[in-house]
Amino acid sequence: AAAAAPAGAWMPRLEPWGDADLAKERARAMAMPEPPGYTGPRYRGGAAIDEAWLRQLMDFQKTGGLLPKKDAYLIVLDMIDRLRKENAMGDVTVRPGQTLTVFGDLHGQYFDVLNVLGMTGLPSPDRPFIFNGDFVDRGSWSIEVILLLFSMKLKNPDAVFFNRGNHEMLEANVIYGFAGETGSKYDLELFNLFSEAFRNLPLMHLVNGEVLVVHAGLPGPRPRVWLPGQTHDPEDAVPINERAVSLAELRTIDRYTELSPNSYREAVDEAPRQEEKHETDMRMIIDCLWADPRGGSGYGPSYRKSRGVFMFGPDVTKQFCDFNNVKLVIRSHEVKADGFLYDHPTLLSVFSAPNYLDTGGNKGAFLQLTPSGPGGAMQVTPTSYTAVPHPDVPPMFHQNYILDNHPHLCRRMKKKVVAGGGGDEFGDSDFAGYQGPDEWEEV
């Protein structure tokens, strides 16, 4: 378990931020001192951002520059205001002549983000972007990535769209580097604001009524009963549901939440029972952020967590698409050798962090979607690319800030010996689709 928190130790804020709280934080940010001798870009509000400012920010951060703390706070506060106006499922319309670009996991790999933006260009009303979660953690330039993404959305709020990934979660951010990076580059009160922004992120977007973009996967089995003896054998399956979850049901999810270790344990039952609405919402959020496809039919246990997360088969995807008149589901969440892969006939994965963790050897990819004509189906074009060099800073370097200054936030783990290998100590490996994990448990 984590070390006991000393008196007065910093702890992440868990209570919701109300309007008065945010107004007070904005006043505190406005009163922050101006940085002496600073000559880089300044944030003067979303309406003041143009392409030249974005490119100045990109170059400034590339050479190690950091926006002033005051500006970083105001960007996040303005993003919270914007995201609070959005829904669990957003709708995106792409017209003939326009191209929608979908990015998968970025994981703080700023120099690869700059490289891919050199290929796609910057977003605009005719060139909208969807960033499909996992913007931060793992890579050591998550601050640079997220401030650039937030700035792009503040410039074009109706042309840049975000989905929440499992690494836009407070628990993951404390473990995998983003909290430590925010603390070392700014302070941990800014991390609390980032967490509030992440809690307000949409879960998915529906493109032209026919393509659903979600970070991880589709809704799990109903009833949601955990079978302790179930294996990863494709023949060992929970059958598909009597009917698929509808898009209308997904739109009603109350997305504002944090997942804790207990959330996964409580996301399944020992026997069938009637769920409360808040339980159904939490379970579908787990599916949206954590589920993975599998080759076998029905549902099976995930490699990622010891309980509560499911994998879903091609029959589940087909049932969902047929029931909802969806032609394609785009998801991310897993490393793919070429950066993209059709896991099922109507399920396409995209992962945009090449040479993940500096050791993956994988390519990254982005997808470009264009209508074939008025009322025509979306044409999907994947583009793969390789990693580019970056400064000699290893992945998760900034996690040392948490280890050194806030050890009470860390957990001691021990390995459980199981068949296979390749996960990590918190059951969160993006390589999980390729190999079974080592399982760990708290000491």
C-alpha positions in Angstrom: 0.0 0.0 0.0 1.0 3.6 -0.3 3.1 5.2 2.5 1.1 7.1 5.1 0.6 10.7 4.0 2.5 13.1 6.4 0.6 15.9 7.9 0.0 18.7 5.4 1.1 16.5 2.4 -0.3 17.4 -1.0 -3.2 15.2 -2.1 -5.0 15.3 -5.4 -8.3 17.2 -5.3 -11.2 14.8 -5.7 -14.2 17.0 -5.0 -15.9 18.6 -8.0 -15.1 22.2 -9.0 -18.1 24.5 -8.9 -18.4 27.9 -10.7 -17.3 29.7 -7.6 -14.2 27.5 -7.2 -13.2 28.1 -10.9 -13.8 31.8 -10.6 -11.6 31.9 -7.5 -8.8 29.9 -9.3 -9.0 32.3 -12.3 -8.6 35.3 -10.0 -5.6 33.6 -8.4 -4.1 32.9 -11.9 -4.7 36.5 -13.0 -2.8 37.7 -10.0 0.3 35.6 -10.8 3.4 37.7 -11.4 4.6 38.4 -15.0 7.7 36.4 -15.8 10.7 38.7 -15.9 12.7 38.6 -19.1 10.3 36.2 -20.8 10.2 36.7 -24.6 8.2 33.7 -25.8 4.5 33.5 -26.8 1.8 34.8 -24.4 -1.7 33.5 -24.1 -4.3 36.3 -24.4 -7.4 34.2 -24.8 -8.6 31.8 -27.4 -9.8 34.4 -29.8 -6.3 35.8 -30.0 -4.8 32.5 -31.2 -3.9 32.3 -34.9 -1.8 29.9 -36.9 1.3 32.0 -36.5 0.9 31.9 -32.7 0.4 28.1 -32.8 3.6 27.7 -34.8 5.5 30.0 -32.5 4.3 27.9 -29.5 5.3 24.7 -31.4 8.8 26.0 -32.0 9.2 27.5 -28.6 8.3 24.3 -26.8 10.6 22.3 -29.2 13.6 24.2 -27.9 12.7 23.7 -24.3 10.6 26.8 -23.7 7.7 26.7 -21.2 4.7 29.0 -21.3 4.5 31.2 -18.1 2.6 29.6 -15.3 -0.1 32.2 -15.5 -0.7 31.4 -19.2 -0.8 27.6 -18.5 -3.4 28.1 -15.8 -5.6 30.4 -18.0 -5.4 27.9 -21.0 -6.7 25.1 -18.8 -9.4 27.2 -17.2 -10.6 28.3 -20.6 -10.6 24.7 -21.7 -12.7 23.6 -18.7 -15.2 26.3 -19.6 -15.4 24.9 -23.2 -15.5 21.2 -22.3 -18.3 21.7 -19.7 -20.5 22.7 -22.7 -19.9 19.4 -24.5 -21.6 16.0 -24.1 -20.6 12.4 -23.5 -21.1 11.8 -27.2 -20.3 14.6 -29.6 -21.4 14.9 -33.2 -19.1 15.7 -36.1 -20.2 16.6 -39.6 -17.7 16.2 -42.4 -18.9 17.5 -45.8 -17.6 16.6 -49.3 -14.3 18.4 -49.8 -13.4 18.3 -46.1 -11.1 15.8 -44.4 -11.3 14.6 -40.8 -8.1 13.4 -39.2 -8.2 11.0 -36.3 -5.2 10.5 -34.0 -4.7 7.7 -31.6 -2.6 7.6 -28.4 0.1 10.4 -28.3 1.5 9.7 -24.8 3.5 12.8 -24.4 5.7 12.2 -27.4 5.9 15.8 -28.4 8.5 15.5 -31.1 6.5 12.9 -32.9 3.4 15.1 -32.6 5.3 17.9 -34.3 6.4 15.5 -37.0 2.9 14.3 -37.7 1.5 17.8 -37.7 4.0 18.5 -40.4 2.3 15.8 -42.5 -1.4 16.7 -41.7 -1.1 20.5 -41.3 -2.9 22.3 -38.5 -6.6 21.9 -37.9 -9.2 24.2 -39.5 -12.9 24.2 -40.2 -12.3 22.3 -43.4 -9.7 20.1 -41.8 -11.1 19.0 -38.4 -9.2 16.8 -36.0 -10.3 14.2 -33.4 -7.7 13.3 -30.8 -8.8 9.9 -29.4 -7.5 10.0 -25.9 -4.2 9.2 -24.1 -2.6 12.6 -24.8 -0.4 12.4 -21.8 1.6 10.0 -19.5 4.6 7.7 -20.4 6.3 10.2 -22.6 8.2 13.1 -20.9 6.8 16.0 -22.9 3.1 15.6 -21.9 2.8 19.3 -20.8 4.0 20.4 -24.2 1.6 18.1 -26.0 -1.5 18.9 -23.9 -0.9 22.7 -24.0 -0.5 22.6 -27.8 -3.7 20.5 -28.1 -5.7 22.7 -25.8 -4.5 25.8 -27.7 -5.5 24.3 -31.0 -9.0 23.6 -29.7 -9.3 27.1 -28.1 -8.5 28.5 -31.6 -11.0 26.2 -33.4 -13.4 24.8 -30.8 -15.7 23.4 -33.4 -13.0 21.8 -35.5 -10.9 20.1 -32.8 -12.5 17.3 -30.7 -11.2 15.3 -27.8 -12.2 11.9 -26.4 -11.1 10.8 -22.9 -8.7 7.9 -22.7 -7.7 5.8 -19.7 -4.7 8.1 -19.3 -6.9 11.1 -18.8 -7.6 9.7 -15.3 -6.2 11.0 -12.1 -5.0 7.6 -10.9 -3.1 6.9 -14.1 -1.6 10.4 -14.1 -0.1 10.0 -10.6 1.4 6.7 -11.6 2.6 7.2 -15.2 4.3 10.6 -15.1 1.9 13.4 -15.9 1.3 14.5 -12.4 5.1 14.5 -11.7 5.7 16.4 -15.0 3.2 19.0 -14.1 4.6 19.4 -10.6 8.2 19.7 -11.9 7.4 22.1 -14.7 4.7 24.1 -12.9 3.0 23.0 -9.7 0.5 20.4 -8.6 -2.3 22.8 -8.2 -2.3 23.1 -12.0 -2.5 19.3 -12.1 -5.7 19.5 -10.2 -7.1 21.8 -12.9 -5.9 19.4 -15.6 -7.8 16.6 -13.8 -11.0 18.8 -13.8 -10.6 19.4 -17.6 -10.1 15.6 -18.1 -13.3 14.8 -16.2 -15.2 17.0 -18.6 -13.9 15.4 -21.7 -16.4 13.6 -24.0 -16.2 9.8 -24.2 -16.9 9.5 -27.9 -17.8 11.2 -31.2 -20.1 10.1 -33.9 -19.0 11.2 -37.4 -21.7 11.8 -40.0 -24.0 9.4 -38.1 -22.0 6.4 -39.3 -18.5 6.3 -37.7 -18.1 6.0 -34.0 -14.8 7.1 -32.5 -14.1 6.0 -28.9 -10.8 5.4 -27.1 -11.0 1.8 -26.2 -14.0 -0.4 -26.8 -17.7 -1.2 -26.9 -20.1 -1.8 -24.0 -19.6 -5.1 -22.1 -21.9 -8.0 -21.2 -25.3 -7.6 -19.6 -25.8 -8.9 -17.0 -22.2 -8.0 -16.1 -21.2 -11.1 -14.1 -17.6 -12.0 -13.5 -16.6 -15.6 -14.0 -13.4 -16.2 -11.9 -12.4 -19.3 -13.8 -12.8 -17.9 -17.3 -9.6 -18.1 -19.4 -8.3 -16.2 -22.4 -9.1 -19.1 -24.6 -11.2 -17.8 -27.5 -13.6 -20.6 -27.0 -14.2 -19.7 -23.4 -16.6 -16.8 -23.9 -19.6 -15.0 -22.4 -22.2 -14.8 -25.2 -23.1 -11.5 -26.8 -26.0 -9.6 -25.3 -29.6 -10.1 -26.4 -29.4 -6.7 -28.0 -26.7 -4.1 -28.4 -26.5 -0.9 -26.4 -28.0 2.0 -28.4 -26.3 5.2 -29.3 -29.2 7.0 -27.5 -28.2 5.1 -24.3 -24.6 6.1 -24.7 -25.5 9.7 -25.1 -27.1 9.6 -21.6 -23.9 8.6 -19.8 -22.9 10.9 -16.9 -19.2 11.1 -17.9 -18.0 13.3 -15.0 -16.1 10.8 -12.8 -12.8 9.4 -11.7 -12.1 5.7 -11.6 -10.5 4.2 -8.6 -9.2 0.6 -8.0 -12.5 -0.2 -6.4 -14.3 1.0 -9.6 -13.1 -2.1 -11.5 -13.9 -4.5 -8.7 -17.4 -3.1 -8.4 -18.0 -3.0 -12.2 -19.0 -6.7 -12.1 -21.4 -8.8 -10.0 -21.3 -12.3 -8.6 -24.8 -12.9 -9.9 -27.3 -11.2 -12.2 -29.1 -8.2 -10.8 -30.7 -4.9 -11.7 -28.2 -2.1 -12.1 -28.7 1.5 -10.9 -28.2 4.2 -13.6 -25.0 5.4 -12.0 -23.6 1.8 -12.0 -24.5 1.3 -15.7 -22.7 4.6 -16.5 -19.6 3.7 -14.6 -19.4 0.3 -16.3 -19.8 1.8 -19.7 -17.2 4.4 -19.0 -14.8 1.6 -18.1 -15.6 -0.1 -21.4 -15.1 3.2 -23.3 -11.7 3.7 -21.6 -10.3 0.2 -21.2 -11.9 -2.5 -23.4 -10.0 -4.3 -26.1 -11.1 -6.5 -29.1 -10.4 -10.2 -29.3 -10.4 -12.7 -32.0 -12.9 -15.1 -30.4 -16.6 -14.5 -30.1 -18.5 -13.0 -27.2 -16.8 -11.5 -24.2 -13.7 -12.6 -22.3 -11.6 -11.2 -19.5 -9.1 -8.5 -20.3 -5.4 -8.8 -19.9 -5.3 -5.3 -18.4 -7.0 -5.6 -15.1 -7.5 -8.6 -12.8 -11.2 -7.9 -12.6 -13.9 -5.7 -14.2 -12.6 -5.1 -17.7 -13.7 -7.2 -20.8 -12.5 -7.9 -24.2 -15.1 -8.2 -27.0 -15.3 -10.3 -30.1 -16.2 -9.6 -33.8 -19.8 -10.7 -33.2 -20.1 -8.0 -30.5 -18.9 -5.4 -32.9 -21.2 -6.6 -35.7 -24.2 -6.6 -33.4 -23.4 -3.1 -32.2 -22.9 -1.7 -35.7 -26.0 -3.4 -37.2 -28.2 -2.3 -34.4 -27.0 1.3 -34.6 -26.5 1.6 -38.3 -22.9 2.3 -37.7 -20.5 1.4 -40.5 -17.2 1.6 -38.6 -15.9 1.9 -35.1 -12.5 3.6 -34.7 -10.7 3.0 -31.5 -7.1 3.3 -30.1 -5.6 2.1 -26.8 -3.3 -0.6 -28.2 0.1 -0.6 -29.9 -0.2 -1.8 -33.5 2.9 -2.7 -35.5 2.0 -0.4 -38.4 0.1 2.1 -36.2 -3.3 0.8 -37.4 -5.1 -2.5 -37.8 -8.6 -3.7 -38.6 -9.1 -6.0 -35.6 -12.6 -6.8 -36.8 -14.2 -6.1 -40.2 -15.9 -2.9 -38.9 -13.4 -2.1 -36.1 -10.3 -0.1 -36.9 -7.5 0.6 -34.3 -5.2 3.6 -34.6 -2.2 4.3 -32.4 -0.1 7.4 -33.0 2.9 7.1 -30.7 5.7 5.5 -32.7 8.4 3.5 -31.0 6.3 3.6 -27.9 8.3 4.0 -24.7 11.4 4.2 -26.9 11.4 0.4 -27.1 8.2 -0.6 -28.9 9.6 -0.6 -32.5 6.1 0.1 -33.8 5.1 2.7 -36.3 2.5 5.4 -35.5 -0.4 6.2 -37.7 -3.3 8.7 -38.3 -6.5 8.2 -40.2 -8.0 10.6 -42.7 -11.8 10.3 -43.4 -13.4 12.0 -46.4 -17.0 11.6 -47.7 -17.1 10.0 -51.1 -19.8 12.5 -52.2 -23.1 13.9 -51.0 -24.6 11.2 -48.8 -21.7 9.0 -49.6 -19.9 6.7 -47.3 -16.7 7.8 -45.5 -13.5 6.8 -47.2 -10.7 6.0 -44.6 -7.1 6.4 -45.5 -4.4 5.4 -42.9 -0.9 6.9 -43.0 1.9 5.3 -41.0 5.1 7.0 -39.9 8.2 6.2 -37.9 9.6 7.9 -34.7 11.8 10.9 -34.9 14.7 11.7 -32.6 14.1 13.5 -29.3 16.2 15.0 -26.6 17.9 12.4 -24.3 15.2 12.2 -21.7 13.7 8.8 -21.0 10.0 8.0 -20.8 8.4 8.7 -17.4 11.4 10.7 -16.3 9.3 13.2 -14.4 7.7 10.4 -12.3 10.8 10.9 -10.1 9.2 14.1 -8.9 6.4 12.1 -7.3 8.7 9.4 -6.0 11.0 12.0 -4.4 8.5 14.5 -3.1 5.3 12.6 -2.6 6.0 9.0 -1.9 2.7 8.7 0.0 1.0 8.7 -3.5 2.9 5.6 -4.6 2.0 2.0 -4.1 4.2 -1.0 -3.4 3.4 -4.0 -5.6 4.3 -7.6 -5.7 4.1 -9.9 -8.7 1.7 -12.8 -9.0 3.1 -15.7 -11.0 0.9 -16.4 -14.0 1.3 -17.7 -17.4 2.6 -15.3 -20.0 4.3 -11.9 -19.5 4.4 -8.4 -20.7 1.9 -6.3 -18.7 3.0 -3.7 -16.2 2.5 -3.5 -12.4 -0.8 -1.7 -12.6 -2.4 -3.8 -15.3 -2.1 -1.1 -17.9 0.0 -2.2 -20.9 -0.8 -0.9 -24.3 0.9 -4.0 -25.6 -1.7 -6.1 -23.9 -3.4 -7.1 -27.1 -0.3 -9.1 -28.1 0.7 -10.9 -25.0 -0.6 -12.0 -21.6 0.5 -10.0 -18.6 2.2 -10.6 -15.4 -0.3 -9.8 -12.8 0.5 -7.7 -9.7 -1.2 -7.0 -6.5 -0.6 -4.5 -3.7 1.7 -5.5 -0.9 
